[in-house]
C-alpha cells in the first residue's frame, strides 16, 4: 500500500491539481518517458507547424549531427535529440516515427523497469540515448554533408535488446501474428540495421539512423553481459540518502521504509505461487501467475549464474 492510500491522506477536500500531481508521481517511469516524448512532439508541432524555416531552426538546435564537435558547448543535444521525432507536418516527415518508438518503449520498457526499478531504468534509458547519439556522431565524421538524427530509436533498441537478453524465450508476436522467441526478435533487430548499413554503403538512400540503433544494441549487450549498475551516478549528486518523513499535526512523525526492489517483489510472488502450486496444483494457477513463475525461475537461474559463472545465454 502506497503512503497516499493511508487514512491520513484520504481527504475529501484535496485539490484536483494536488491529486493529479500525486498520480503523476506514482506513474511508472516508462509512462513518464512516453509522456515526455509526446509532450515534446506536441510542443514542436504547435511552434513549428506551417513554418518550414522555424521547423528547420528548432530541429537544428535540438538534433544531434556530425557537426557536434564543431559546437561542443551545445551539450544538451546529446539528450534533446532523443525526445525529438520526425515532423509529420513536413512533407518528408511522418507520424510513424514517434508511434513505433512509443510503442516499443511502452511494450518492453515496463518489463525492464519492473526488473531493475524506476531509477536504474531511467539511468539506462538516458545513457542509451547519449551513447547511441555519440556513436551516430563518430561514425558520420568526415561526411561531406551535414547528417543529423532525431528520435528515441537508439534507446528503444537498447531496451528491446536488453529484454531479449533477460527473457530470451519469451514469446513475441511479429506483426501481431507470428509467435517467435525474443532472442530471434533481437537478431532481426540487429540484422536489419546491419543490412541497412551495407545497403547505404552500396549507395542506397536511407533515412534510418542505423548507427544509433547499433550503438544502443551494443550498449544493452554490454550492460547485461558486464552486469553494469549505474546506481553510483545518483551518489555523485547526493552525499547522503534522505529519509522520507510524513508529518501530521496530532501524531508523531513516521518514517516510511523504502519499497522493496523489483527482484525482491518477484521472489516473494514466486514463492507464494509455488506454495499455491504445491497445495492446489497447477490447474489453480492463472496465466498471469504462470508468467510470473516463469520469470521467477529465470531470475533464480541468473542469480546462480552470478555466483558460479555457469549460467550462459
ZAKOL-170360 format. One record per residue (C-alpha): y, x, z; residue number from 1. Coordinates in Angstrom, 2 decimals, always signed. Layout:
> yy, xx, zz, num
> Y, X, Z, NUM
...
//
This chain:
> yy, xx, zz, num
> +0.00, +0.00, +0.00, 1
> +3.40, +1.40, -1.01, 2
> +6.21, +1.59, +1.53, 3
> +8.15, -1.13, -0.30, 4
> +5.27, -3.56, +0.25, 5
> +5.57, -3.28, +4.02, 6
> +7.03, -6.16, +6.01, 7
> +10.27, -4.46, +6.95, 8
> +11.13, -4.04, +3.26, 9
> +10.49, -7.66, +2.31, 10
> +13.96, -9.14, +2.48, 11
> +14.88, -12.23, +0.51, 12
> +18.47, -11.10, +0.13, 13
> +17.57, -7.81, -1.60, 14
> +19.91, -7.42, -4.59, 15
> +18.31, -7.77, -8.00, 16
> +19.62, -4.35, -9.05, 17
> +18.02, -2.75, -5.98, 18
> +14.68, -4.34, -6.83, 19
> +14.97, -3.07, -10.40, 20
> +15.65, +0.48, -9.15, 21
> +12.61, +0.30, -6.85, 22
> +10.42, -0.95, -9.68, 23
> +11.62, +1.88, -11.91, 24
> +10.88, +4.42, -9.19, 25
> +7.33, +3.11, -8.89, 26
> +6.77, +3.06, -12.65, 27
> +4.32, +5.66, -13.89, 28
> +5.72, +8.88, -15.30, 29
> +4.08, +8.05, -18.63, 30
> +6.07, +4.84, -18.90, 31
> +9.26, +6.59, -17.76, 32
> +8.90, +9.18, -20.52, 33
> +8.12, +6.46, -23.04, 34
> +11.20, +4.54, -21.92, 35
> +13.34, +7.69, -22.17, 36
> +12.25, +8.23, -25.78, 37
> +13.03, +4.61, -26.66, 38
> +16.45, +4.68, -24.96, 39
> +17.47, +7.91, -26.73, 40
> +16.36, +6.42, -30.05, 41
> +18.32, +3.22, -29.50, 42
> +21.44, +5.16, -28.48, 43
> +21.21, +7.26, -31.64, 44
> +20.83, +4.08, -33.66, 45
> +23.89, +2.47, -32.08, 46
> +26.00, +5.60, -32.54, 47
> +24.86, +6.66, -36.00, 48
> +23.82, +3.52, -37.87, 49
> +25.80, +3.06, -41.08, 50
> +27.33, +6.55, -40.98, 51
> +25.25, +9.33, -42.56, 52
> +27.74, +12.04, -41.60, 53
> +27.59, +11.02, -37.95, 54
> +23.79, +10.91, -38.08, 55
> +23.74, +14.41, -39.52, 56
> +26.13, +15.71, -36.86, 57
> +24.18, +14.19, -33.94, 58
> +20.80, +15.37, -35.19, 59
> +22.13, +18.86, -35.96, 60
> +23.40, +19.11, -32.38, 61
> +20.15, +17.95, -30.76, 62
> +17.35, +19.04, -33.14, 63
> +15.55, +22.39, -32.99, 64
> +15.73, +24.63, -36.03, 65
> +15.12, +28.13, -37.32, 66
> +18.81, +28.84, -36.62, 67
> +18.19, +28.56, -32.87, 68
> +18.54, +32.30, -32.21, 69
> +21.87, +32.27, -34.04, 70
> +23.17, +29.86, -31.39, 71
> +21.08, +30.68, -28.30, 72
> +23.67, +29.16, -25.96, 73
> +22.61, +25.71, -27.21, 74
> +19.60, +25.93, -24.92, 75
> +19.40, +22.15, -24.50, 76
> +17.95, +21.85, -27.99, 77
> +14.60, +23.15, -26.68, 78
> +14.30, +19.85, -24.79, 79
> +16.56, +17.39, -26.62, 80
> +14.69, +17.65, -29.92, 81
> +11.59, +16.29, -28.19, 82
> +13.33, +12.99, -27.42, 83
> +14.75, +12.53, -30.93, 84
> +12.83, +10.86, -33.73, 85
> +13.20, +10.25, -37.45, 86
> +16.14, +7.82, -38.01, 87
> +14.84, +4.63, -39.61, 88
> +18.41, +3.68, -40.60, 89
> +18.43, +6.57, -43.09, 90
> +16.58, +6.44, -46.39, 91
> +14.46, +9.48, -45.51, 92
> +13.60, +8.25, -42.03, 93
> +11.06, +5.78, -40.72, 94
> +10.12, +3.77, -37.66, 95
> +6.53, +5.03, -37.68, 96
> +7.52, +8.40, -36.23, 97
> +8.52, +7.04, -32.84, 98
> +5.89, +4.28, -32.90, 99
> +3.00, +6.71, -33.37, 100
> +4.32, +9.22, -30.83, 101
> +5.00, +6.43, -28.34, 102
> +1.51, +5.04, -28.77, 103
> -0.11, +8.47, -28.33, 104
> +1.95, +9.15, -25.20, 105
> +1.07, +5.78, -23.68, 106
> -2.59, +5.83, -24.74, 107
> -3.53, +9.30, -23.46, 108
> -0.73, +10.15, -21.04, 109
> -1.92, +7.64, -18.43, 110
> -5.27, +9.40, -18.02, 111
> -3.65, +12.84, -17.81, 112
> -1.14, +11.58, -15.24, 113
> -3.90, +9.99, -13.16, 114
> -5.82, +13.27, -13.22, 115
> -3.01, +15.68, -12.34, 116
> -0.39, +13.48, -10.69, 117
> +3.07, +12.43, -11.90, 118
> +4.91, +15.65, -11.06, 119
> +2.44, +18.01, -12.74, 120
> +2.20, +15.68, -15.74, 121
> +5.99, +15.78, -16.16, 122
> +5.98, +19.57, -15.94, 123
> +3.16, +19.75, -18.50, 124
> +4.97, +17.39, -20.88, 125
> +8.32, +19.19, -20.76, 126
> +6.75, +22.63, -21.08, 127
> +4.72, +21.38, -24.06, 128
> +7.99, +20.31, -25.71, 129
> +9.58, +23.70, -25.05, 130
> +6.62, +25.78, -26.19, 131
> +5.85, +23.74, -29.30, 132
> +9.55, +23.85, -30.27, 133
> +9.66, +27.60, -29.72, 134
> +6.56, +28.05, -31.92, 135
> +8.25, +26.00, -34.63, 136
> +11.36, +28.20, -34.47, 137
> +9.49, +31.51, -34.54, 138
> +7.16, +30.53, -37.40, 139
> +10.12, +29.44, -39.54, 140
> +12.26, +32.54, -39.00, 141
> +13.24, +34.15, -42.28, 142
> +13.11, +30.92, -44.27, 143
> +16.00, +30.84, -46.78, 144
> +16.94, +27.27, -45.87, 145
> +17.65, +25.60, -42.54, 146
> +14.47, +23.95, -41.24, 147
> +14.74, +21.59, -38.28, 148
> +12.34, +19.44, -36.28, 149
> +12.67, +16.39, -34.08, 150
> +10.15, +14.33, -32.17, 151
> +7.72, +14.37, -29.26, 152
> +4.78, +15.20, -31.56, 153
> +4.15, +18.65, -30.09, 154
> +3.95, +17.27, -26.55, 155
> +1.87, +14.28, -27.64, 156
> -0.62, +16.53, -29.44, 157
> -0.81, +18.64, -26.26, 158
> -1.64, +15.50, -24.27, 159
> -4.31, +14.41, -26.75, 160
> -5.97, +17.86, -26.84, 161
> -5.94, +18.13, -23.03, 162
> -7.55, +14.68, -22.86, 163
> -10.25, +15.86, -25.29, 164
> -10.98, +18.88, -23.07, 165
> -11.12, +16.76, -19.92, 166
> -13.12, +13.86, -21.34, 167
> -14.94, +15.23, -24.41, 168
> -17.49, +12.41, -24.55, 169
> -15.05, +9.54, -24.05, 170
> -15.41, +7.10, -26.96, 171
> -12.24, +6.67, -29.05, 172
> -11.73, +4.31, -31.97, 173
> -10.38, +5.82, -35.19, 174
> -8.11, +3.23, -36.82, 175
> -9.36, +0.87, -34.12, 176
> -12.76, +0.58, -35.84, 177
> -14.87, +3.77, -35.90, 178
> -16.06, +4.93, -32.43, 179
> -16.28, +8.70, -32.06, 180
> -16.33, +11.06, -29.05, 181
> -12.98, +12.51, -28.03, 182
> -13.91, +16.09, -28.98, 183
> -14.20, +15.02, -32.63, 184
> -10.73, +13.46, -32.47, 185
> -9.40, +16.76, -31.13, 186
> -10.96, +18.66, -34.04, 187
> -9.49, +16.15, -36.50, 188
> -6.03, +16.54, -34.97, 189
> -6.09, +20.33, -35.24, 190
> -7.88, +20.32, -38.60, 191
> -5.28, +18.04, -40.17, 192
> -2.44, +20.36, -39.12, 193
> -4.30, +23.44, -40.41, 194
> -4.85, +21.65, -43.73, 195
> -1.16, +20.75, -43.85, 196
> -0.28, +24.41, -43.29, 197
> -2.48, +25.50, -46.21, 198
> -1.03, +22.80, -48.47, 199
> +2.52, +23.84, -47.58, 200
> +1.66, +27.48, -48.27, 201
> +0.46, +26.33, -51.72, 202
> +3.83, +24.78, -52.44, 203
> +3.24, +21.19, -51.34, 204
> +6.24, +19.44, -49.80, 205
> +5.55, +18.39, -46.22, 206
> +7.80, +16.75, -43.66, 207
> +5.26, +17.36, -40.88, 208
> +6.12, +19.99, -38.24, 209
> +2.55, +21.30, -38.13, 210
> +3.73, +24.47, -36.37, 211
> +4.92, +22.42, -33.37, 212
> +1.67, +20.44, -33.38, 213
> -0.47, +23.57, -33.30, 214
> +1.82, +25.07, -30.66, 215
> +1.24, +22.02, -28.46, 216
> -2.51, +22.13, -29.08, 217
> -2.64, +25.84, -28.18, 218
> -0.64, +25.23, -25.01, 219
> -3.03, +22.44, -23.93, 220
> -6.08, +24.63, -24.60, 221
> -4.61, +27.48, -22.54, 222
> -3.63, +25.07, -19.75, 223
> -7.19, +23.80, -19.47, 224
> -9.19, +26.99, -20.04, 225
> -6.99, +29.18, -17.85, 226
> -6.68, +26.45, -15.19, 227
> -2.91, +26.68, -15.07, 228
> -0.94, +24.84, -12.41, 229
> +2.85, +24.66, -12.65, 230
> +3.48, +23.37, -9.13, 231
> +5.20, +26.70, -8.38, 232
> +8.07, +25.62, -10.63, 233
> +9.01, +22.96, -8.10, 234
> +9.05, +25.52, -5.31, 235
> +11.61, +27.54, -7.23, 236
> +14.10, +24.71, -6.82, 237
> +13.19, +23.79, -3.26, 238
> +12.59, +26.23, -0.43, 239
> +11.17, +23.53, +1.81, 240
> +9.43, +20.23, +1.29, 241
> +11.37, +17.34, +2.87, 242
> +9.60, +14.62, +4.81, 243
> +10.24, +11.04, +3.85, 244
> +11.52, +9.08, +6.83, 245
> +12.11, +5.33, +6.96, 246
> +14.71, +4.09, +9.45, 247
> +15.04, +0.66, +10.97, 248
> +17.61, -0.43, +13.50, 249
> +15.22, -1.74, +16.13, 250
> +12.26, +0.57, +15.50, 251
> +11.81, +4.29, +15.90, 252
> +11.76, +6.32, +12.72, 253
> +8.42, +6.51, +10.93, 254
> +7.19, +9.46, +8.90, 255
> +5.38, +8.29, +5.77, 256
> +2.50, +10.50, +4.75, 257
> +2.15, +11.73, +1.17, 258
> -0.02, +9.68, -1.18, 259
> -3.46, +11.22, -1.83, 260
> -3.81, +13.18, -5.07, 261
> -5.32, +11.61, -8.18, 262
> -8.52, +13.66, -7.76, 263
> -8.86, +12.62, -4.13, 264
> -8.47, +8.96, -5.08, 265
> -11.03, +9.34, -7.88, 266
> -13.56, +10.91, -5.48, 267
> -13.04, +8.11, -2.94, 268
> -13.50, +5.47, -5.63, 269
> -16.60, +7.23, -6.98, 270
> -18.24, +7.42, -3.55, 271
> -17.52, +3.75, -2.93, 272
> -19.07, +2.80, -6.27, 273
> -22.14, +4.96, -5.57, 274
> -22.58, +3.13, -2.28, 275
> -22.40, -0.21, -4.07, 276
> -24.84, +1.06, -6.71, 277
> -27.33, +2.06, -4.02, 278
> -27.06, -1.25, -2.17, 279
> -26.78, -3.79, -5.04, 280
> -27.99, -1.99, -8.17, 281
> -26.33, -1.12, -11.48, 282
> -26.00, -4.76, -12.57, 283
> -23.42, -5.31, -9.84, 284
> -21.01, -2.81, -11.40, 285
> -18.23, -3.85, -13.73, 286
> -17.35, -1.99, -16.94, 287
> -14.31, -0.51, -15.20, 288
> -16.45, +0.73, -12.30, 289
> -18.89, +2.34, -14.72, 290
> -15.99, +4.13, -16.43, 291
> -14.67, +5.33, -13.08, 292
> -18.15, +6.54, -12.12, 293
> -18.39, +8.50, -15.37, 294
> -15.06, +10.25, -14.71, 295
> -16.10, +10.89, -11.12, 296
> -19.25, +12.61, -12.39, 297
> -17.25, +14.73, -14.86, 298
> -14.85, +15.75, -12.10, 299
> -17.72, +16.92, -9.89, 300
> -19.20, +18.89, -12.79, 301
> -15.89, +20.62, -13.41, 302
> -15.44, +21.38, -9.72, 303
> -18.84, +23.00, -9.66, 304
> -17.80, +24.98, -12.72, 305
> -14.74, +26.25, -10.91, 306
> -16.98, +27.53, -8.12, 307
> -19.77, +29.28, -10.01, 308
> -18.37, +29.69, -13.51, 309
> -21.34, +27.91, -15.10, 310
> -19.55, +24.86, -16.43, 311
> -18.83, +25.20, -20.14, 312
> -17.31, +22.86, -22.66, 313
//
